[in-house]
Amino acid sequence: MGGSQPGVVMIPSRTGVVLGSGGTPLKWRFWQASSPRAAALLVHGLGEHSGRYDHVGAGLAEAGIHLLAFDLRGHGGSGGPRGDVEAFSLYLDDVKRMEEVLAEEAGAATLPSFLLGHSLGGLIALGRLRAPPFPYSGAVLSAPWLATALPAVVCRFGAWLGRGLPRVRVPLGLRPEALTRDPAMVRARRLDPDIQRSLTLRMFREAFQAQGEIMRWGGPHRLPLLFLVPQADGVVKSAATLALARGIVGGEVKVEILEQGRHEPFHDLDRQLVIGLVVRWILERAGVGRRETPPPDPK
């Protein structure tokens, strides 16, 4: 049930498992384009898994874009304690491992490659872009988790508790209705046995620290970026996303405000429009040829 999406015709995806940092098994899915013009790596959000992106994989593959997605450690079919991570850097190591898988599966070394991240995956994607060299010609950041839609004092207190009580679990508290306006998607999420519904205080602390580091860094200044910002996002603070995007100078940055959209653009009512927007953005940048890895941003 976990990989099904209502109203979507599924296409076969190739699956596999590789070992990530520390020997943690990581499950991946690959949607192969018959006439590829680009390749992309997708990092999903907190509590979900790559099987929820079958319709995204189909849309990108049909448009000529290979897509590789994987289950984060502690999520879905990957190993590790559920909803937990010892250090945020392990997520970045796992992304690097998946870059190798993408190159193996898609021949991505010969194609312009792009990084897609949603929510927690957007935060991870930005963390990866802090550390060139990387193989990307651009990145799509969907409702990146740069700040939680809770009072700052609550977030700081949760991060503080994570130091002394790292393995204590707390519910995610994500109501499906806050994520999508589509009733079918709400039902699918509720019935999905692979959805993770809690996290450890350590994982929250690690994410909170990473958010501060990203905001102080200010984002990559030499890489094309597309920000997807749902107008009615009640999960993350869109103001933080807009502040980061508007602070990036000297680069190619596009901000797409999704009117009435909730937190999950790829699962909301207008998801096919969002997928089409992402496809066009990627193919426009793929059409100029492979870009060299930009030099590190000045600190």
Sine and cosine of phi, psi and omega as CSV:
sin_phi,cos_phi,sin_psi,cos_psi,sin_omega,cos_omega
0.00,0.00,-0.50,0.87,-0.14,-0.99
-0.86,0.50,-0.54,0.84,-0.08,-1.00
-1.00,-0.07,-0.04,1.00,-0.09,-1.00
-0.99,0.14,0.50,-0.87,0.07,-1.00
-0.75,-0.67,0.75,-0.66,-0.04,-1.00
-0.91,0.42,0.70,-0.71,0.10,-1.00
0.96,0.27,0.31,0.95,-0.04,-1.00
-0.85,-0.53,0.75,-0.66,0.09,-1.00
-0.99,0.16,0.88,-0.48,-0.08,-1.00
-0.98,0.19,0.53,-0.85,0.15,-0.99
-0.87,-0.50,0.45,-0.89,-0.04,-1.00
-0.89,0.46,0.63,-0.77,0.14,-0.99
-0.83,-0.56,0.61,-0.79,0.04,-1.00
-0.99,0.13,0.65,-0.76,-0.02,-1.00
-0.83,-0.55,0.36,-0.93,0.03,-1.00
-0.23,-0.97,0.06,-1.00,0.02,-1.00
-0.70,-0.71,0.72,-0.70,0.12,-0.99
-0.78,-0.63,0.27,-0.96,0.03,-1.00
-1.00,-0.03,0.80,-0.60,0.08,-1.00
-1.00,-0.02,-0.26,-0.96,-0.01,-1.00
-0.85,0.53,0.68,-0.73,-0.01,-1.00
0.96,0.29,0.18,0.98,0.01,-1.00
0.99,0.15,0.22,0.97,0.01,-1.00
-0.96,0.29,0.82,-0.58,0.03,-1.00
-0.93,0.38,0.72,-0.70,0.01,-1.00
-0.84,-0.54,0.85,-0.52,0.02,-1.00
-1.00,0.07,0.69,-0.72,0.02,-1.00
-0.78,-0.63,0.36,-0.93,0.08,-1.00
-0.76,-0.65,0.63,-0.77,-0.03,-1.00
-0.75,-0.66,0.82,-0.57,0.08,-1.00
-0.96,-0.26,0.87,-0.50,-0.16,-0.99
-0.99,-0.16,0.79,-0.61,0.09,-1.00
-0.99,0.12,0.64,-0.77,-0.02,-1.00
-0.96,0.27,-0.55,0.83,0.03,-1.00
-0.78,-0.62,0.98,0.22,-0.17,-0.99
-0.94,0.34,0.67,-0.75,0.12,-0.99
-0.87,-0.49,-0.21,0.98,0.01,-1.00
-0.31,-0.95,0.17,-0.98,0.06,-1.00
-0.68,-0.74,0.47,-0.88,-0.04,-1.00
-0.60,-0.80,0.51,-0.86,0.09,-1.00
-0.89,-0.45,0.80,-0.60,-0.06,-1.00
-0.93,-0.36,0.72,-0.70,0.05,-1.00
-0.89,-0.45,0.87,-0.50,-0.11,-0.99
-0.99,0.16,0.00,-1.00,-0.08,-1.00
-1.00,-0.07,0.03,-1.00,-0.05,-1.00
-0.90,0.44,0.78,-0.63,0.08,-1.00
1.00,0.07,-0.21,0.98,-0.04,-1.00
-0.97,-0.24,-0.38,-0.93,-0.07,-1.00
-0.33,-0.94,0.24,-0.97,-0.11,-0.99
-0.93,0.37,-0.36,0.93,0.01,-1.00
-0.91,0.42,-0.28,0.96,0.03,-1.00
-0.97,0.22,-0.07,1.00,-0.12,-0.99
-0.93,-0.36,0.42,0.91,0.05,-1.00
-0.84,0.54,-0.68,0.74,-0.04,-1.00
-0.93,0.36,-0.51,0.86,0.06,-1.00
-0.95,0.32,-0.70,0.72,0.05,-1.00
-0.86,0.51,-0.67,0.75,0.01,-1.00
-0.90,0.44,-0.71,0.70,-0.03,-1.00
-0.89,0.45,-0.68,0.74,0.00,-1.00
-0.94,0.34,-0.68,0.73,-0.02,-1.00
-0.89,0.45,-0.65,0.76,0.02,-1.00
-0.89,0.45,-0.45,0.89,0.00,-1.00
-1.00,0.00,0.01,1.00,0.04,-1.00
0.99,-0.12,0.39,0.92,-0.01,-1.00
-0.86,-0.52,0.92,-0.40,0.16,-0.99
-0.87,0.50,0.61,-0.79,0.10,-1.00
-0.76,-0.66,0.77,-0.64,0.16,-0.99
-0.91,-0.42,0.77,-0.64,0.10,-0.99
-0.77,-0.64,0.43,-0.90,0.00,-1.00
-0.61,-0.79,0.36,-0.93,0.06,-1.00
-1.00,0.10,0.83,-0.56,0.08,-1.00
-0.85,0.53,0.47,-0.88,0.10,-1.00
-0.82,0.57,0.66,-0.75,-0.06,-1.00
0.99,0.16,0.15,0.99,-0.04,-1.00
-0.71,-0.70,0.48,-0.88,0.16,-0.99
0.77,0.63,-0.77,-0.64,-0.03,-1.00
-1.00,-0.01,0.10,0.99,0.04,-1.00
-1.00,0.06,0.30,-0.95,-0.01,-1.00
-0.99,0.13,-0.03,-1.00,0.02,-1.00
0.98,-0.19,0.44,-0.90,0.05,-1.00
-0.84,0.54,0.67,-0.74,-0.09,-1.00
-0.89,0.46,0.77,-0.64,0.08,-1.00
0.89,0.46,0.51,0.86,-0.07,-1.00
-0.68,-0.73,0.45,-0.89,0.14,-0.99
-0.48,-0.88,0.70,-0.72,-0.02,-1.00
-0.94,0.33,-0.59,0.81,0.01,-1.00
-0.44,-0.90,0.63,-0.78,-0.03,-1.00
-0.86,0.51,-0.51,0.86,-0.01,-1.00
-0.86,0.50,-0.40,0.92,0.03,-1.00
-0.91,0.41,-0.59,0.81,0.08,-1.00
-0.87,0.50,-0.66,0.75,-0.03,-1.00
-0.93,0.37,-0.62,0.78,0.08,-1.00
-0.88,0.48,-0.63,0.77,0.00,-1.00
-0.92,0.39,-0.61,0.79,0.07,-1.00
-0.88,0.47,-0.68,0.73,0.04,-1.00
-0.87,0.49,-0.63,0.77,0.05,-1.00
-0.90,0.44,-0.62,0.79,0.00,-1.00
-0.95,0.32,-0.45,0.89,0.12,-0.99
-0.88,0.48,-0.60,0.80,0.06,-1.00
-0.92,0.40,-0.66,0.75,0.02,-1.00
-0.90,0.44,-0.67,0.74,0.02,-1.00
-0.87,0.49,-0.68,0.73,0.03,-1.00
-0.89,0.46,-0.62,0.78,0.00,-1.00
-0.94,0.34,-0.70,0.71,-0.09,-1.00
-0.98,0.21,-0.58,0.81,-0.16,-0.99
-0.93,-0.37,-0.08,1.00,-0.14,-0.99
0.87,0.49,0.63,0.78,-0.15,-0.99
-0.91,0.42,-0.27,0.96,0.02,-1.00
-0.90,0.44,-0.35,0.94,-0.01,-1.00
-0.98,-0.20,0.03,1.00,-0.05,-1.00
-0.83,-0.55,0.52,-0.85,0.19,-0.98
-0.88,0.48,0.76,-0.65,-0.07,-1.00
-0.90,-0.43,0.52,-0.85,-0.07,-1.00
-0.72,-0.69,0.50,-0.87,0.01,-1.00
-0.94,-0.34,0.80,-0.60,0.04,-1.00
-0.89,-0.45,0.76,-0.65,0.03,-1.00
-0.66,-0.75,0.73,-0.68,0.05,-1.00
-0.92,-0.40,0.77,-0.64,0.11,-0.99
0.84,0.54,-0.90,-0.43,0.10,-0.99
-0.82,0.57,-0.62,0.78,0.04,-1.00
-0.89,0.46,-0.52,0.86,0.08,-1.00
-0.93,0.37,-0.63,0.78,0.06,-1.00
-0.91,0.42,-0.68,0.73,0.04,-1.00
-0.89,0.45,-0.68,0.73,0.00,-1.00
-0.86,0.51,-0.70,0.72,0.03,-1.00
-0.90,0.44,-0.62,0.78,0.07,-1.00
-0.87,0.49,-0.65,0.76,0.03,-1.00
-0.91,0.42,-0.59,0.80,-0.05,-1.00
-0.97,0.26,-0.14,0.99,0.09,-1.00
-0.97,0.25,-0.23,0.97,-0.19,-0.98
-0.80,-0.60,0.94,0.33,0.12,-0.99
-0.87,0.49,0.40,-0.92,0.13,0.99
-0.99,0.15,0.52,-0.86,0.12,-0.99
-0.62,-0.78,0.35,-0.94,-0.16,-0.99
-1.00,-0.04,0.31,0.95,-0.22,-0.97
-0.99,-0.13,0.58,-0.82,0.11,-0.99
-0.99,-0.14,-0.04,1.00,0.02,-1.00
0.15,-0.99,0.15,-0.99,-0.02,-1.00
-0.58,-0.81,0.59,-0.80,0.08,-1.00
-0.92,-0.38,0.81,-0.58,-0.08,-1.00
-0.87,-0.49,0.95,-0.30,-0.07,-1.00
-0.99,-0.15,0.91,-0.41,0.02,-1.00
0.67,0.75,0.81,0.58,-0.07,-1.00
-0.87,0.49,0.62,-0.79,-0.07,-1.00
-0.99,0.14,0.97,0.25,0.01,-1.00
-1.00,-0.06,-0.33,0.94,0.06,-1.00
-0.32,-0.95,0.70,-0.72,0.00,-1.00
-0.98,0.18,0.59,-0.80,0.01,-1.00
-0.98,0.20,0.83,0.55,0.08,-1.00
-0.71,-0.70,0.35,-0.94,0.07,-1.00
-0.82,0.57,0.61,-0.79,-0.05,-1.00
-0.84,0.54,-0.58,0.81,-0.02,-1.00
-0.91,0.42,-0.57,0.82,0.04,-1.00
-0.92,0.40,-0.67,0.74,0.01,-1.00
-0.91,0.42,-0.68,0.74,0.01,-1.00
-0.91,0.42,-0.61,0.79,0.01,-1.00
-0.92,0.40,-0.65,0.76,0.04,-1.00
-0.89,0.45,-0.65,0.76,0.04,-1.00
-0.91,0.41,-0.61,0.79,0.04,-1.00
-0.90,0.43,-0.69,0.73,0.04,-1.00
-0.88,0.47,-0.53,0.85,-0.01,-1.00
-0.89,0.46,-0.37,0.93,0.03,-1.00
-0.95,0.30,-0.68,0.73,-0.07,-1.00
-1.00,-0.05,-0.40,0.92,-0.05,-1.00
-0.77,-0.64,0.87,0.50,-0.18,-0.98
-0.88,0.47,-0.53,0.85,-0.10,-1.00
-0.99,-0.12,0.03,1.00,0.07,-1.00
-0.92,0.39,0.72,-0.69,-0.06,-1.00
-0.99,-0.15,0.61,-0.79,0.08,-1.00
-0.76,-0.66,0.53,-0.85,0.02,-1.00
-0.93,0.38,0.57,-0.82,0.06,-1.00
-0.90,0.43,-0.60,0.80,0.01,-1.00
0.95,0.32,0.43,0.90,-0.01,-1.00
-1.00,-0.05,0.97,-0.26,0.09,-1.00
-0.97,0.26,0.77,-0.63,-0.02,-1.00
-0.81,0.59,-0.54,0.84,-0.01,-1.00
-0.92,0.40,-0.34,0.94,0.05,-1.00
-0.99,0.13,-0.18,0.98,-0.08,-1.00
-0.99,-0.17,-0.49,0.87,-0.08,-1.00
-0.44,-0.90,0.49,-0.87,0.08,-1.00
-1.00,-0.01,-0.06,1.00,-0.09,-1.00
-1.00,0.02,0.92,-0.40,-0.01,-1.00
-0.85,0.52,-0.56,0.83,0.01,-1.00
-0.91,0.41,-0.63,0.78,0.03,-1.00
-0.94,0.34,-0.56,0.83,0.07,-1.00
-0.87,0.48,-0.74,0.68,0.00,-1.00
-0.89,0.45,-0.68,0.73,-0.03,-1.00
-0.88,0.48,-0.65,0.76,0.00,-1.00
-0.92,0.39,-0.67,0.75,-0.01,-1.00
-0.89,0.46,-0.53,0.85,-0.05,-1.00
-1.00,-0.03,-0.08,1.00,-0.08,-1.00
-0.98,0.20,0.92,-0.39,-0.04,-1.00
-0.96,0.30,-0.23,0.97,-0.04,-1.00
-1.00,-0.04,0.01,1.00,0.08,-1.00
-0.97,0.26,0.76,-0.65,0.05,-1.00
-1.00,-0.02,0.81,-0.59,-0.16,-0.99
-0.94,-0.34,0.17,0.99,0.06,-1.00
-0.52,-0.85,0.25,-0.97,0.07,-1.00
-0.60,-0.80,0.30,-0.96,0.05,-1.00
-1.00,0.05,0.39,-0.92,0.07,-1.00
-0.90,0.44,-0.49,0.87,0.06,-1.00
-0.90,0.44,-0.67,0.74,0.01,-1.00
-0.89,0.45,-0.66,0.76,0.04,-1.00
-0.89,0.46,-0.68,0.73,0.01,-1.00
-0.87,0.49,-0.70,0.71,-0.02,-1.00
-0.89,0.46,-0.67,0.74,0.03,-1.00
-0.91,0.40,-0.67,0.74,0.00,-1.00
-0.86,0.50,-0.69,0.73,0.03,-1.00
-0.91,0.41,-0.65,0.76,0.02,-1.00
-0.90,0.44,-0.61,0.79,0.03,-1.00
-0.86,0.51,-0.72,0.70,0.01,-1.00
-0.89,0.46,-0.64,0.77,0.01,-1.00
-0.90,0.43,-0.66,0.75,0.00,-1.00
-0.91,0.41,-0.70,0.72,-0.03,-1.00
-0.92,0.40,-0.59,0.81,0.05,-1.00
-0.94,0.34,-0.58,0.82,0.03,-1.00
-0.91,0.41,-0.74,0.67,0.06,-1.00
0.99,-0.14,0.03,1.00,0.08,-1.00
1.00,0.00,0.31,-0.95,0.00,-1.00
-0.95,0.30,0.69,-0.72,-0.08,-1.00
-0.96,-0.27,0.01,1.00,-0.05,-1.00
-0.76,-0.64,0.46,0.89,-0.04,-1.00
-0.70,-0.71,0.75,-0.66,0.07,-1.00
-0.86,0.51,0.73,-0.68,-0.05,-1.00
-0.75,-0.66,0.64,-0.76,0.14,-0.99
-0.86,-0.51,0.88,-0.47,0.05,-1.00
-0.98,-0.19,0.80,-0.60,0.12,-0.99
-0.98,-0.21,0.89,-0.45,-0.12,-0.99
-0.85,-0.52,0.98,-0.19,0.05,-1.00
-0.90,0.43,0.72,-0.69,-0.08,-1.00
-0.93,0.36,-0.52,0.85,-0.06,-1.00
-0.92,-0.39,0.68,0.73,0.00,-1.00
-0.98,0.20,0.91,-0.42,0.03,-1.00
-0.97,-0.25,0.18,0.98,-0.05,-1.00
-0.97,-0.23,-0.75,0.66,0.07,-1.00
-0.91,-0.41,0.35,-0.94,0.01,-1.00
-1.00,0.08,0.95,-0.31,0.01,-1.00
-0.89,0.46,-0.44,0.90,0.00,-1.00
-0.87,0.49,-0.58,0.82,0.03,-1.00
-0.93,0.38,-0.65,0.76,0.04,-1.00
-0.88,0.47,-0.72,0.70,-0.02,-1.00
-0.92,0.40,-0.61,0.79,0.03,-1.00
-0.89,0.45,-0.68,0.73,0.03,-1.00
-0.90,0.44,-0.75,0.66,-0.05,-1.00
-0.88,0.47,-0.67,0.74,-0.05,-1.00
-0.97,0.25,-0.30,0.95,0.03,-1.00
-1.00,0.08,-0.12,0.99,0.00,-1.00
-1.00,0.08,0.91,-0.41,-0.04,-1.00
-0.92,-0.40,0.48,-0.88,0.08,-1.00
0.99,0.14,0.02,1.00,0.00,-1.00
-0.85,-0.53,0.05,-1.00,0.02,-1.00
-1.00,-0.10,0.97,-0.24,-0.07,-1.00
-0.82,-0.57,0.81,-0.59,0.06,-1.00
-0.88,-0.48,0.77,-0.64,0.05,-1.00
-0.93,-0.38,0.85,-0.53,0.00,-1.00
-0.94,-0.35,0.94,-0.33,0.06,-1.00
-0.99,0.12,0.85,-0.53,-0.04,-1.00
-1.00,-0.09,0.97,-0.24,-0.11,-0.99
-0.86,0.51,0.78,-0.62,0.02,-1.00
0.90,0.44,0.08,1.00,-0.05,-1.00
-0.94,0.34,0.57,-0.82,0.09,-1.00
-0.98,-0.17,-0.18,-0.98,-0.30,-0.95
-0.89,0.46,-0.48,0.88,-0.09,-1.00
-0.95,-0.31,1.00,0.03,-0.03,-1.00
-0.86,0.52,-0.53,0.85,-0.04,-1.00
-0.99,0.15,-0.01,1.00,0.04,-1.00
-0.78,-0.63,0.15,0.99,-0.03,-1.00
-1.00,0.03,0.03,-1.00,-0.08,-1.00
-0.85,0.53,-0.62,0.79,-0.06,-1.00
-0.99,-0.17,0.55,0.83,-0.08,-1.00
-0.88,0.48,-0.56,0.83,0.00,-1.00
-0.92,0.38,-0.56,0.83,0.10,-1.00
-0.91,0.41,-0.64,0.77,0.02,-1.00
-0.91,0.41,-0.70,0.71,0.03,-1.00
-0.87,0.49,-0.68,0.73,0.03,-1.00
-0.88,0.47,-0.64,0.77,0.04,-1.00
-0.88,0.48,-0.71,0.71,0.00,-1.00
-0.90,0.43,-0.68,0.73,0.02,-1.00
-0.86,0.51,-0.74,0.67,-0.02,-1.00
-0.88,0.47,-0.68,0.73,-0.02,-1.00
-0.88,0.47,-0.70,0.71,0.00,-1.00
-0.90,0.43,-0.74,0.68,-0.08,-1.00
-0.93,0.38,-0.52,0.85,0.08,-1.00
-0.89,0.47,-0.65,0.76,0.01,-1.00
-0.98,0.19,-0.51,0.86,0.07,-1.00
-0.93,0.38,-0.48,0.88,-0.06,-1.00
-0.93,0.36,-0.30,0.95,0.00,-1.00
-1.00,0.04,0.05,1.00,0.02,-1.00
1.00,-0.07,0.22,-0.98,-0.03,-1.00
-0.93,0.38,0.73,-0.68,0.03,-1.00
-1.00,-0.08,0.56,-0.83,0.10,-0.99
-0.96,0.28,0.45,-0.89,0.06,-1.00
-0.86,0.51,0.81,-0.58,-0.02,-1.00
-0.93,0.37,0.44,-0.90,0.05,-1.00
-0.93,0.37,0.31,-0.95,0.01,-1.00
-0.86,0.51,0.58,-0.81,0.07,-1.00
-0.92,0.39,0.53,-0.85,0.11,-0.99
-0.90,0.43,0.65,-0.76,-0.03,-1.00
-0.99,0.14,0.00,0.00,0.00,0.00
